[in-house]
Amino acid sequence: MPQPVLSLVSVALFVIGIVGNGFEMRKIRMSTEGQSNSKNVFADKRNFKWYVLIGIALVLWAINGTYT
């Protein structure tokens, strides 16, 4: 896979992961707003799909950096 394409894919996945995680955390925060014992929004299971997407983007970025 050519380097520019791999770079573009990794940046796109990273941006999608960060934006999606932000929206998901906002939804979690709004759903637990009235509770006094709110759980940690970073450890919520709904965030893990975004963490995986960000992780894949970072791995692709590292692979691209190795081959340039």
Sequence and secondary structure as in RCSB ss.txt:
>XXXX:A:sequence
MPQPVLSLVSVALFVIGIVGNGFEMRKIRMSTEGQSNSKNVFADKRNFKWYVLIGIALVLWAINGTYT
>XXXX:A:secstr
  HHHHHHHHHHHHHHHHHHHHHHHHHHHHHTTT SS   GGG GGGHHHHHHHHHHHHHHHHHHHT 
